[in-house]
Amino acid sequence: MPGCAKPPAVAPPEVVVRTVRETPPSELLRCPAAVPGLPTDGGAMIPADWRAGIRRLAKSRGDLFDQVSRLIQFHTGEACPAG
C-alpha cells in the first residue's frame, strides 16, 4: 500500500557555527563628543516652525546620546560624561 510507505531518510541540516564577538570594536565604545549649543547673546527672531525644528533636532541628539551612553555603559561598565 502506498500510504503505508516510509518517507525517505533525510540527512540532518549542516551545523553552522559562527564566532560572535562579546564586545564591539573600541571605536564604537567611544563617547560622543560634546557639541556646543547656540549662542545666548543673539537677538534674532526665529520663526516658530524653525524653533520647533531646532527643538526636535536637540531632543533627537539628546536621545541618541542617551542611547549610545547606555550601550557603552552596558559593555564597559562606565557611563559617558554628561556634556
C-alpha positions, 0 to 999 in steps of 0.5 A, a space after each residue: 500500500 502506498 500510504 503505508 510507505 516510509 518517507 525517505 531518510 533525510 540527512 540532518 541540516 549542516 551545523 553552522 557555527 559562527 564566532 560572535 564577538 562579546 564586545 564591539 570594536 573600541 571605536 564604537 565604545 567611544 563617547 560622543 563628543 560634546 557639541 556646543 549649543 547656540 549662542 545666548 547673546 543673539 537677538 534674532 527672531 526665529 520663526 516658530 516652525 524653525 524653533 520647533 525644528 531646532 527643538 526636535 533636532 536637540 531632543 533627537 541628539 539628546 536621545 541618541 546620546 542617551 542611547 549610545 551612553 547606555 550601550 557603552 555603559 552596558 559593555 564597559 561598565 562606565 557611563 559617558 560624561 554628561 556634556 
